[in-house]
């Protein structure tokens, strides 16, 4: 597991599922113009985890964006996949919390497994 998630676990909390970006992030204009360096940095620094108590997401290396939401405060985890996404096993997960909080994270590997794990724990 990543450094951020490990450092922010609370007492009796354990990681149940960890997701990461799909390799498709290396096939883009962003990857081409940065010689693959930017997607590599994203893949190695961004963290997506479900613990027995909450969902923790951290994106960014220098400028950081985090989402930490208790499982009981999450209304749903939606998955959007294109045809190519279904064939290759990637998609966008959208976490919707109570009160209308909505966060989307694209190009996640095995997004249906992420949603399934959330449903099992909530």
C-alpha positions in Angstrom: 0.0 0.0 0.0 1.1 3.5 -0.5 2.7 5.8 1.9 -0.3 8.2 2.4 -2.8 5.5 3.2 -0.4 3.6 5.6 0.3 6.9 7.5 -3.3 7.8 7.9 -4.9 4.6 9.1 -6.6 4.9 12.4 -6.6 2.3 15.2 -8.1 -1.1 14.2 -8.4 0.0 10.6 -7.0 -2.2 7.8 -6.9 -2.0 4.1 -9.4 -4.3 2.4 -8.9 -3.4 -1.2 -6.4 -1.3 -3.2 -6.9 -0.1 -6.7 -4.6 1.6 -9.2 -4.6 3.2 -12.6 -4.9 0.9 -15.6 -2.0 0.7 -18.1 -4.2 2.6 -20.6 -3.0 5.8 -19.1 0.3 5.3 -21.0 -1.6 5.5 -24.3 -2.5 9.2 -24.5 -1.3 12.5 -25.8 -0.3 13.5 -22.2 1.9 10.4 -22.1 3.3 11.0 -25.6 4.3 14.6 -24.9 5.9 13.8 -21.5 7.6 10.6 -22.8 5.5 8.5 -20.4 6.9 10.2 -17.3 3.7 12.0 -16.1 1.5 8.8 -16.2 4.3 6.9 -14.5 4.4 9.4 -11.7 0.6 9.3 -11.4 0.5 5.5 -11.3 3.2 5.4 -8.6 2.0 8.2 -6.4 -1.9 8.2 -6.6 -3.6 5.9 -4.1 -7.1 4.4 -4.0 -8.0 2.2 -1.0 -11.0 0.8 0.7 -10.5 0.0 4.4 -12.9 -1.7 6.8 -14.1 1.8 7.8 -13.7 4.3 4.9 -12.6 5.0 1.4 -9.3 6.8 1.1 -8.1 8.4 -2.2 -5.0 10.5 -2.7 -4.0 12.0 -6.0 -1.1 14.3 -6.9 2.6 14.4 -6.1 3.3 18.0 -5.2 -0.2 19.4 -5.2 -2.3 16.9 -3.3 -6.0 16.2 -3.5 -7.4 13.8 -0.9 -10.8 12.2 -0.3 -11.5 10.3 3.0 -15.0 9.3 3.5 -16.6 6.9 6.1 -18.3 4.0 4.5 -21.5 4.9 6.3 -21.5 8.4 4.7 -21.3 7.0 1.1 -24.5 6.7 -0.8 -23.1 4.9 -3.8 -20.1 4.1 -5.9 -20.9 4.3 -9.6 -18.9 2.8 -12.4 -18.8 4.2 -16.0 -17.1 2.1 -18.7 -16.8 2.7 -22.4 -16.8 -0.3 -24.8 -13.0 -0.2 -24.8 -13.0 0.1 -21.0 -15.2 -3.0 -20.7 -12.9 -5.0 -23.1 -9.7 -4.0 -21.3 -11.0 -3.8 -17.7 -10.9 -0.1 -16.8 -13.3 2.7 -16.1 -14.3 5.7 -14.0 -15.5 5.3 -10.5 -17.6 8.1 -9.0 -18.1 8.2 -5.2 -21.3 9.9 -4.1 -21.5 10.8 -0.5 -24.4 12.0 1.6 -25.0 15.7 1.2 -24.2 15.6 -2.5 -20.4 15.1 -2.4 -19.4 13.7 -5.8 -15.8 12.7 -6.8 -14.9 11.0 -10.0 -11.6 9.1 -10.7 -11.0 8.0 -14.3 -8.9 5.1 -15.7 -9.1 2.8 -12.7 -8.3 -0.8 -13.2 -11.1 -3.3 -12.3 -13.6 -0.6 -11.3 -16.4 -3.3 -10.8 -14.2 -5.0 -8.3 -13.7 -1.7 -6.4 -17.5 -1.2 -6.3 -18.1 -4.9 -5.3 -15.7 -4.6 -2.4 -17.4 -1.3 -1.2 -20.8 -3.1 -1.3 -19.4 -6.0 0.7 -18.1 -3.7 3.4 -21.0 -1.3 3.7 
